[in-house]
């Protein structure tokens, strides 16, 4: 039996449907690849913030984490913005 998929149409799955030019609907939310991906515990806007159960991460901003001071860095040095493209402090 031959099965064909029109990639410009819809793919229907058990818990929703996928239109590659529109929305991805999933069991716990929906995603528009140009807008938001909503998940069970938060949402992801690919151009904005990642919201998670315990806080949020803006991938275009800073990453701050807890740490111990055994490396000798001060609070200010440790929490300087990290250049994610260069892998070093700005």
Biopython code that builds the backbone (N, CA, C, O; Angstrom):
import numpy as np
from Bio.PDB.StructureBuilder import StructureBuilder

atoms = [
    (1, "UNK", "N", (0.840, -1.176, 0.000)),
    (1, "UNK", "CA", (0.000, 0.000, 0.000)),
    (1, "UNK", "C", (0.881, 1.232, 0.000)),
    (1, "UNK", "O", (1.817, 1.328, 0.794)),
    (2, "UNK", "N", (0.595, 2.161, -0.867)),
    (2, "UNK", "CA", (1.389, 3.385, -0.976)),
    (2, "UNK", "C", (0.772, 4.488, -0.122)),
    (2, "UNK", "O", (-0.436, 4.723, -0.161)),
    (3, "UNK", "N", (1.632, 5.163, 0.655)),
    (3, "UNK", "CA", (1.192, 6.289, 1.483)),
    (3, "UNK", "C", (1.951, 7.512, 1.025)),
    (3, "UNK", "O", (3.168, 7.460, 0.849)),
    (4, "UNK", "N", (1.244, 8.613, 0.830)),
    (4, "UNK", "CA", (1.921, 9.843, 0.442)),
    (4, "UNK", "C", (1.602, 10.940, 1.446)),
    (4, "UNK", "O", (0.532, 10.957, 2.055)),
    (5, "UNK", "N", (2.544, 11.847, 1.605)),
    (5, "UNK", "CA", (2.387, 12.992, 2.499)),
    (5, "UNK", "C", (2.666, 14.247, 1.696)),
    (5, "UNK", "O", (3.703, 14.368, 1.044)),
    (6, "UNK", "N", (1.726, 15.179, 1.752)),
    (6, "UNK", "CA", (1.936, 16.487, 1.145)),
    (6, "UNK", "C", (2.515, 17.384, 2.228)),
    (6, "UNK", "O", (1.804, 17.788, 3.148)),
    (7, "UNK", "N", (3.811, 17.701, 2.123)),
    (7, "UNK", "CA", (4.474, 18.486, 3.162)),
    (7, "UNK", "C", (3.945, 19.907, 3.249)),
    (7, "UNK", "O", (4.254, 20.613, 4.209)),
    (8, "UNK", "N", (3.166, 20.342, 2.284)),
    (8, "UNK", "CA", (2.544, 21.658, 2.350)),
    (8, "UNK", "C", (1.117, 21.584, 2.880)),
    (8, "UNK", "O", (0.381, 22.570, 2.870)),
    (9, "UNK", "N", (0.750, 20.416, 3.332)),
    (9, "UNK", "CA", (-0.585, 20.227, 3.879)),
    (9, "UNK", "C", (-0.457, 19.883, 5.358)),
    (9, "UNK", "O", (0.369, 20.478, 6.050)),
    (10, "UNK", "N", (-1.231, 18.964, 5.851)),
    (10, "UNK", "CA", (-1.217, 18.627, 7.272)),
    (10, "UNK", "C", (-0.724, 17.213, 7.500)),
    (10, "UNK", "O", (-0.937, 16.314, 6.687)),
    (11, "UNK", "N", (-0.059, 17.044, 8.629)),
    (11, "UNK", "CA", (0.263, 15.721, 9.142)),
    (11, "UNK", "C", (-0.564, 15.580, 10.411)),
    (11, "UNK", "O", (-0.411, 16.376, 11.337)),
    (12, "UNK", "N", (-1.441, 14.578, 10.468)),
    (12, "UNK", "CA", (-2.258, 14.382, 11.650)),
    (12, "UNK", "C", (-1.648, 13.267, 12.488)),
    (12, "UNK", "O", (-1.272, 12.211, 11.978)),
    (13, "UNK", "N", (-1.562, 13.532, 13.787)),
    (13, "UNK", "CA", (-0.976, 12.559, 14.698)),
    (13, "UNK", "C", (-1.971, 12.267, 15.808)),
    (13, "UNK", "O", (-3.039, 12.875, 15.874)),
    (14, "UNK", "N", (-1.611, 11.330, 16.679)),
    (14, "UNK", "CA", (-2.542, 10.856, 17.697)),
    (14, "UNK", "C", (-3.103, 11.976, 18.564)),
    (14, "UNK", "O", (-4.283, 11.958, 18.914)),
    (15, "UNK", "N", (-2.260, 12.956, 18.913)),
    (15, "UNK", "CA", (-2.687, 13.972, 19.868)),
    (15, "UNK", "C", (-2.883, 15.350, 19.254)),
    (15, "UNK", "O", (-3.013, 16.323, 19.996)),
    (16, "UNK", "N", (-2.908, 15.473, 17.959)),
    (16, "UNK", "CA", (-3.077, 16.789, 17.355)),
    (16, "UNK", "C", (-2.745, 16.731, 15.884)),
    (16, "UNK", "O", (-2.883, 15.681, 15.255)),
    (17, "UNK", "N", (-2.314, 17.835, 15.330)),
    (17, "UNK", "CA", (-1.939, 17.873, 13.927)),
    (17, "UNK", "C", (-0.760, 18.794, 13.729)),
    (17, "UNK", "O", (-0.487, 19.668, 14.551)),
    (18, "UNK", "N", (-0.067, 18.587, 12.632)),
    (18, "UNK", "CA", (1.074, 19.416, 12.282)),
    (18, "UNK", "C", (0.838, 19.982, 10.891)),
    (18, "UNK", "O", (0.689, 19.228, 9.929)),
    (19, "UNK", "N", (0.804, 21.298, 10.780)),
    (19, "UNK", "CA", (0.804, 21.970, 9.484)),
    (19, "UNK", "C", (2.160, 22.659, 9.399)),
    (19, "UNK", "O", (2.421, 23.609, 10.136)),
    (20, "UNK", "N", (3.023, 22.186, 8.504)),
    (20, "UNK", "CA", (4.396, 22.684, 8.482)),
    (20, "UNK", "C", (4.476, 24.166, 8.174)),
    (20, "UNK", "O", (5.515, 24.784, 8.405)),
    (21, "UNK", "N", (3.413, 24.747, 7.661)),
    (21, "UNK", "CA", (3.398, 26.180, 7.397)),
    (21, "UNK", "C", (2.592, 26.949, 8.427)),
    (21, "UNK", "O", (2.369, 28.150, 8.275)),
    (22, "UNK", "N", (2.155, 26.267, 9.470)),
    (22, "UNK", "CA", (1.274, 26.929, 10.431)),
    (22, "UNK", "C", (1.605, 26.484, 11.846)),
    (22, "UNK", "O", (2.638, 26.875, 12.390)),
    (23, "UNK", "N", (0.753, 25.682, 12.442)),
    (23, "UNK", "CA", (0.877, 25.352, 13.858)),
    (23, "UNK", "C", (1.240, 23.893, 14.078)),
    (23, "UNK", "O", (0.937, 23.019, 13.266)),
    (24, "UNK", "N", (1.895, 23.663, 15.200)),
    (24, "UNK", "CA", (2.092, 22.315, 15.705)),
    (24, "UNK", "C", (1.237, 22.211, 16.958)),
    (24, "UNK", "O", (1.448, 22.960, 17.912)),
    (25, "UNK", "N", (0.278, 21.298, 16.970)),
    (25, "UNK", "CA", (-0.546, 21.093, 18.147)),
    (25, "UNK", "C", (-0.123, 19.791, 18.802)),
    (25, "UNK", "O", (0.012, 18.761, 18.141)),
    (26, "UNK", "N", (0.085, 19.851, 20.111)),
    (26, "UNK", "CA", (0.527, 18.668, 20.833)),
    (26, "UNK", "C", (-0.377, 18.440, 22.029)),
    (26, "UNK", "O", (-1.267, 19.241, 22.312)),
    (27, "UNK", "N", (-0.137, 17.323, 22.737)),
    (27, "UNK", "CA", (-1.027, 16.925, 23.819)),
    (27, "UNK", "C", (-1.191, 18.006, 24.879)),
    (27, "UNK", "O", (-2.286, 18.190, 25.410)),
    (28, "UNK", "N", (-0.112, 18.724, 25.193)),
    (28, "UNK", "CA", (-0.154, 19.670, 26.304)),
    (28, "UNK", "C", (-0.119, 21.128, 25.876)),
    (28, "UNK", "O", (0.087, 21.994, 26.726)),
    (29, "UNK", "N", (-0.307, 21.436, 24.619)),
    (29, "UNK", "CA", (-0.271, 22.826, 24.184)),
    (29, "UNK", "C", (-0.199, 22.883, 22.676)),
    (29, "UNK", "O", (-0.586, 21.937, 21.991)),
    (30, "UNK", "N", (0.293, 23.987, 22.161)),
    (30, "UNK", "CA", (0.433, 24.116, 20.721)),
    (30, "UNK", "C", (1.666, 24.928, 20.407)),
    (30, "UNK", "O", (2.155, 25.684, 21.246)),
    (31, "UNK", "N", (2.159, 24.774, 19.220)),
    (31, "UNK", "CA", (3.323, 25.546, 18.816)),
    (31, "UNK", "C", (3.146, 26.110, 17.430)),
    (31, "UNK", "O", (2.794, 25.381, 16.503)),
    (32, "UNK", "N", (3.382, 27.376, 17.276)),
    (32, "UNK", "CA", (3.496, 28.004, 15.965)),
    (32, "UNK", "C", (4.976, 28.319, 15.830)),
    (32, "UNK", "O", (5.521, 29.088, 16.623)),
    (33, "UNK", "N", (5.628, 27.736, 14.838)),
    (33, "UNK", "CA", (7.082, 27.864, 14.751)),
    (33, "UNK", "C", (7.546, 29.306, 14.677)),
    (33, "UNK", "O", (8.717, 29.588, 14.935)),
    (34, "UNK", "N", (6.658, 30.224, 14.332)),
    (34, "UNK", "CA", (7.017, 31.636, 14.310)),
    (34, "UNK", "C", (6.506, 32.376, 15.532)),
    (34, "UNK", "O", (6.684, 33.589, 15.644)),
    (35, "UNK", "N", (5.882, 31.668, 16.434)),
    (35, "UNK", "CA", (5.351, 32.301, 17.644)),
    (35, "UNK", "C", (5.814, 31.527, 18.866)),
    (35, "UNK", "O", (6.993, 31.561, 19.216)),
    (36, "UNK", "N", (4.898, 30.834, 19.510)),
    (36, "UNK", "CA", (5.216, 30.179, 20.774)),
    (36, "UNK", "C", (5.117, 28.669, 20.665)),
    (36, "UNK", "O", (4.330, 28.134, 19.884)),
    (37, "UNK", "N", (5.923, 28.000, 21.456)),
    (37, "UNK", "CA", (5.759, 26.577, 21.704)),
    (37, "UNK", "C", (5.298, 26.479, 23.153)),
    (37, "UNK", "O", (6.028, 26.881, 24.059)),
    (38, "UNK", "N", (4.103, 25.954, 23.383)),
    (38, "UNK", "CA", (3.599, 25.814, 24.736)),
    (38, "UNK", "C", (3.766, 24.366, 25.162)),
    (38, "UNK", "O", (3.428, 23.445, 24.418)),
    (39, "UNK", "N", (4.288, 24.175, 26.358)),
    (39, "UNK", "CA", (4.517, 22.833, 26.862)),
    (39, "UNK", "C", (3.849, 22.686, 28.215)),
    (39, "UNK", "O", (3.284, 23.642, 28.746)),
    (40, "UNK", "N", (3.916, 21.477, 28.777)),
    (40, "UNK", "CA", (3.182, 21.177, 30.000)),
    (40, "UNK", "C", (3.506, 22.136, 31.135)),
    (40, "UNK", "O", (2.614, 22.510, 31.897)),
    (41, "UNK", "N", (4.756, 22.538, 31.261)),
    (41, "UNK", "CA", (5.168, 23.330, 32.413)),
    (41, "UNK", "C", (5.538, 24.763, 32.076)),
    (41, "UNK", "O", (6.109, 25.441, 32.931)),
    (42, "UNK", "N", (5.254, 25.257, 30.903)),
    (42, "UNK", "CA", (5.624, 26.623, 30.558)),
    (42, "UNK", "C", (5.459, 26.839, 29.072)),
    (42, "UNK", "O", (4.688, 26.139, 28.415)),
    (43, "UNK", "N", (6.174, 27.798, 28.549)),
    (43, "UNK", "CA", (6.092, 28.060, 27.120)),
    (43, "UNK", "C", (7.437, 28.517, 26.597)),
    (43, "UNK", "O", (8.285, 28.997, 27.349)),
    (44, "UNK", "N", (7.614, 28.361, 25.308)),
    (44, "UNK", "CA", (8.839, 28.788, 24.655)),
    (44, "UNK", "C", (8.470, 29.702, 23.495)),
    (44, "UNK", "O", (7.728, 29.297, 22.601)),
    (45, "UNK", "N", (8.974, 30.917, 23.500)),
    (45, "UNK", "CA", (8.884, 31.798, 22.337)),
    (45, "UNK", "C", (10.293, 31.839, 21.760)),
    (45, "UNK", "O", (11.205, 32.372, 22.393)),
    (46, "UNK", "N", (10.478, 31.288, 20.576)),
    (46, "UNK", "CA", (11.827, 31.131, 20.039)),
    (46, "UNK", "C", (12.543, 32.454, 19.841)),
    (46, "UNK", "O", (13.768, 32.482, 19.723)),
    (47, "UNK", "N", (11.794, 33.553, 19.804)),
    (47, "UNK", "CA", (12.413, 34.863, 19.658)),
    (47, "UNK", "C", (12.418, 35.649, 20.957)),
    (47, "UNK", "O", (12.766, 36.830, 20.969)),
    (48, "UNK", "N", (12.036, 35.003, 22.045)),
    (48, "UNK", "CA", (11.911, 35.742, 23.303)),
    (48, "UNK", "C", (12.442, 34.911, 24.456)),
    (48, "UNK", "O", (13.646, 34.670, 24.547)),
    (49, "UNK", "N", (11.565, 34.475, 25.325)),
    (49, "UNK", "CA", (11.982, 33.814, 26.555)),
    (49, "UNK", "C", (11.623, 32.341, 26.555)),
    (49, "UNK", "O", (10.694, 31.902, 25.877)),
    (50, "UNK", "N", (12.381, 31.597, 27.330)),
    (50, "UNK", "CA", (12.021, 30.233, 27.665)),
    (50, "UNK", "C", (11.519, 30.284, 29.101)),
    (50, "UNK", "O", (12.277, 30.620, 30.011)),
    (51, "UNK", "N", (10.244, 29.954, 29.312)),
    (51, "UNK", "CA", (9.699, 29.928, 30.654)),
    (51, "UNK", "C", (9.632, 28.480, 31.103)),
    (51, "UNK", "O", (9.136, 27.613, 30.384)),
    (52, "UNK", "N", (10.137, 28.233, 32.299)),
    (52, "UNK", "CA", (10.155, 26.878, 32.813)),
    (52, "UNK", "C", (9.494, 26.856, 34.180)),
    (52, "UNK", "O", (9.108, 27.897, 34.712)),
    (53, "UNK", "N", (9.367, 25.660, 34.742)),
    (53, "UNK", "CA", (8.630, 25.504, 35.990)),
    (53, "UNK", "C", (9.158, 26.397, 37.106)),
    (53, "UNK", "O", (8.377, 26.898, 37.914)),
    (54, "UNK", "N", (10.457, 26.602, 37.161)),
    (54, "UNK", "CA", (11.046, 27.316, 38.286)),
    (54, "UNK", "C", (11.636, 28.665, 37.921)),
    (54, "UNK", "O", (12.368, 29.223, 38.738)),
    (55, "UNK", "N", (11.372, 29.222, 36.764)),
    (55, "UNK", "CA", (11.938, 30.512, 36.394)),
    (55, "UNK", "C", (11.884, 30.690, 34.894)),
    (55, "UNK", "O", (11.068, 30.067, 34.215)),
    (56, "UNK", "N", (12.752, 31.540, 34.377)),
    (56, "UNK", "CA", (12.771, 31.751, 32.941)),
    (56, "UNK", "C", (14.185, 32.015, 32.464)),
    (56, "UNK", "O", (15.039, 32.471, 33.224)),
    (57, "UNK", "N", (14.417, 31.724, 31.203)),
    (57, "UNK", "CA", (15.693, 31.983, 30.554)),
    (57, "UNK", "C", (15.406, 32.774, 29.294)),
    (57, "UNK", "O", (14.616, 32.336, 28.457)),
    (58, "UNK", "N", (16.032, 33.929, 29.144)),
    (58, "UNK", "CA", (15.975, 34.669, 27.887)),
    (58, "UNK", "C", (17.278, 34.353, 27.162)),
    (58, "UNK", "O", (18.346, 34.796, 27.585)),
    (59, "UNK", "N", (17.198, 33.589, 26.071)),
    (59, "UNK", "CA", (18.421, 33.116, 25.428)),
    (59, "UNK", "C", (19.209, 34.232, 24.782)),
    (59, "UNK", "O", (20.346, 34.018, 24.360)),
    (60, "UNK", "N", (18.625, 35.440, 24.694)),
    (60, "UNK", "CA", (19.358, 36.576, 24.159)),
    (60, "UNK", "C", (19.878, 37.488, 25.253)),
    (60, "UNK", "O", (20.367, 38.583, 24.975)),
    (61, "UNK", "N", (19.775, 37.044, 26.487)),
    (61, "UNK", "CA", (20.178, 37.877, 27.611)),
    (61, "UNK", "C", (21.258, 37.151, 28.407)),
    (61, "UNK", "O", (22.202, 36.609, 27.831)),
    (62, "UNK", "N", (21.119, 37.140, 29.706)),
    (62, "UNK", "CA", (22.143, 36.572, 30.586)),
    (62, "UNK", "C", (21.704, 35.227, 31.140)),
    (62, "UNK", "O", (20.515, 34.925, 31.238)),
    (63, "UNK", "N", (22.687, 34.442, 31.493)),
    (63, "UNK", "CA", (22.447, 33.219, 32.243)),
    (63, "UNK", "C", (23.117, 33.406, 33.593)),
    (63, "UNK", "O", (24.331, 33.594, 33.674)),
    (64, "UNK", "N", (22.317, 33.354, 34.654)),
    (64, "UNK", "CA", (22.868, 33.451, 35.994)),
    (64, "UNK", "C", (22.586, 32.133, 36.703)),
    (64, "UNK", "O", (21.474, 31.610, 36.630)),
    (65, "UNK", "N", (23.579, 31.604, 37.378)),
    (65, "UNK", "CA", (23.421, 30.334, 38.069)),
    (65, "UNK", "C", (23.975, 30.448, 39.474)),
    (65, "UNK", "O", (24.741, 31.359, 39.789)),
    (66, "UNK", "N", (23.565, 29.489, 40.329)),
    (66, "UNK", "CA", (24.134, 29.436, 41.665)),
    (66, "UNK", "C", (25.518, 28.799, 41.576)),
    (66, "UNK", "O", (25.788, 27.997, 40.681)),
    (67, "UNK", "N", (26.373, 29.158, 42.495)),
    (67, "UNK", "CA", (27.724, 28.631, 42.456)),
    (67, "UNK", "C", (28.361, 28.733, 43.829)),
    (67, "UNK", "O", (27.849, 29.424, 44.710)),
    (68, "UNK", "N", (29.473, 28.047, 44.010)),
    (68, "UNK", "CA", (30.278, 28.287, 45.201)),
    (68, "UNK", "C", (31.454, 29.153, 44.787)),
    (68, "UNK", "O", (31.819, 29.204, 43.612)),
    (69, "UNK", "N", (32.048, 29.839, 45.768)),
    (69, "UNK", "CA", (33.098, 30.801, 45.434)),
    (69, "UNK", "C", (34.497, 30.198, 45.495)),
    (69, "UNK", "O", (35.480, 30.920, 45.656)),
    (70, "UNK", "N", (34.588, 28.880, 45.368)),
    (70, "UNK", "CA", (35.901, 28.246, 45.450)),
    (70, "UNK", "C", (36.783, 28.579, 44.252)),
    (70, "UNK", "O", (37.993, 28.357, 44.301)),
    (71, "UNK", "N", (36.199, 29.109, 43.177)),
    (71, "UNK", "CA", (36.998, 29.477, 42.006)),
    (71, "UNK", "C", (37.603, 30.868, 42.139)),
    (71, "UNK", "O", (38.392, 31.282, 41.289)),
    (72, "UNK", "N", (37.242, 31.599, 43.200)),
    (72, "UNK", "CA", (37.836, 32.904, 43.439)),
    (72, "UNK", "C", (37.174, 34.054, 42.720)),
    (72, "UNK", "O", (37.601, 35.198, 42.876)),
    (73, "UNK", "N", (36.137, 33.788, 41.931)),
    (73, "UNK", "CA", (35.443, 34.870, 41.238)),
    (73, "UNK", "C", (34.512, 35.593, 42.205)),
    (73, "UNK", "O", (33.849, 34.955, 43.023)),
    (74, "UNK", "N", (34.461, 36.902, 42.117)),
    (74, "UNK", "CA", (33.513, 37.661, 42.923)),
    (74, "UNK", "C", (32.123, 37.513, 42.322)),
    (74, "UNK", "O", (31.967, 37.025, 41.202)),
    (75, "UNK", "N", (31.104, 37.942, 43.085)),
    (75, "UNK", "CA", (29.739, 37.907, 42.564)),
    (75, "UNK", "C", (29.634, 38.669, 41.251)),
    (75, "UNK", "O", (29.001, 38.196, 40.308)),
    (76, "UNK", "N", (30.254, 39.850, 41.183)),
    (76, "UNK", "CA", (30.161, 40.671, 39.977)),
    (76, "UNK", "C", (30.832, 39.986, 38.792)),
    (76, "UNK", "O", (30.287, 39.975, 37.688)),
    (77, "UNK", "N", (32.016, 39.413, 39.021)),
    (77, "UNK", "CA", (32.718, 38.739, 37.921)),
    (77, "UNK", "C", (31.944, 37.515, 37.455)),
    (77, "UNK", "O", (31.838, 37.249, 36.258)),
    (78, "UNK", "N", (31.410, 36.781, 38.411)),
    (78, "UNK", "CA", (30.731, 35.536, 38.063)),
    (78, "UNK", "C", (29.471, 35.797, 37.255)),
    (78, "UNK", "O", (29.157, 35.047, 36.331)),
    (79, "UNK", "N", (28.746, 36.859, 37.597)),
    (79, "UNK", "CA", (27.467, 37.127, 36.950)),
    (79, "UNK", "C", (27.561, 38.086, 35.773)),
    (79, "UNK", "O", (26.540, 38.589, 35.305)),
    (80, "UNK", "N", (28.784, 38.351, 35.282)),
    (80, "UNK", "CA", (28.910, 39.142, 34.064)),
    (80, "UNK", "C", (28.242, 38.392, 32.918)),
    (80, "UNK", "O", (28.224, 37.161, 32.913)),
    (81, "UNK", "N", (27.690, 39.124, 31.941)),
    (81, "UNK", "CA", (27.065, 38.441, 30.804)),
    (81, "UNK", "C", (28.062, 37.513, 30.103)),
    (81, "UNK", "O", (29.212, 37.883, 29.862)),
    (82, "UNK", "N", (27.610, 36.336, 29.791)),
    (82, "UNK", "CA", (28.445, 35.369, 29.088)),
    (82, "UNK", "C", (28.170, 35.481, 27.596)),
    (82, "UNK", "O", (27.016, 35.435, 27.170)),
    (83, "UNK", "N", (29.205, 35.625, 26.816)),
    (83, "UNK", "CA", (29.056, 35.673, 25.363)),
    (83, "UNK", "C", (28.895, 34.237, 24.877)),
    (83, "UNK", "O", (29.871, 33.494, 24.779)),
    (84, "UNK", "N", (27.657, 33.852, 24.573)),
    (84, "UNK", "CA", (27.382, 32.463, 24.212)),
    (84, "UNK", "C", (27.997, 32.077, 22.874)),
    (84, "UNK", "O", (28.192, 30.895, 22.592)),
    (85, "UNK", "N", (28.303, 33.082, 22.047)),
    (85, "UNK", "CA", (28.877, 32.772, 20.747)),
    (85, "UNK", "C", (30.380, 32.564, 20.839)),
    (85, "UNK", "O", (30.954, 31.785, 20.078)),
    (86, "UNK", "N", (31.009, 33.256, 21.766)),
    (86, "UNK", "CA", (32.454, 33.138, 21.915)),
    (86, "UNK", "C", (32.830, 32.196, 23.049)),
    (86, "UNK", "O", (33.975, 31.754, 23.142)),
    (87, "UNK", "N", (31.856, 31.888, 23.919)),
    (87, "UNK", "CA", (32.127, 31.005, 25.032)),
    (87, "UNK", "C", (33.016, 31.633, 26.085)),
    (87, "UNK", "O", (33.775, 30.929, 26.751)),
    (88, "UNK", "N", (32.937, 32.938, 26.247)),
    (88, "UNK", "CA", (33.758, 33.625, 27.233)),
    (88, "UNK", "C", (33.003, 34.840, 27.744)),
    (88, "UNK", "O", (31.959, 35.211, 27.207)),
    (89, "UNK", "N", (33.543, 35.452, 28.786)),
    (89, "UNK", "CA", (32.902, 36.650, 29.324)),
    (89, "UNK", "C", (33.005, 37.791, 28.325)),
    (89, "UNK", "O", (33.996, 37.916, 27.604)),
    (90, "UNK", "N", (31.968, 38.623, 28.291)),
    (90, "UNK", "CA", (31.976, 39.798, 27.414)),
    (90, "UNK", "C", (33.000, 40.803, 27.887)),
    (90, "UNK", "O", (33.155, 41.860, 27.275)),
]
sb = StructureBuilder()
sb.init_structure("model")
sb.init_model(0)
sb.init_chain("A")
sb.init_seg("    ")
for serial, (resi, resn, name, xyz) in enumerate(atoms, 1):
    if name == "N":
        sb.init_residue(resn, " ", resi, " ")
    sb.init_atom(name, np.array(xyz, "f"), 0.0, 1.0, " ", f" {name:<3s}", serial, name[0])
structure = sb.get_structure()
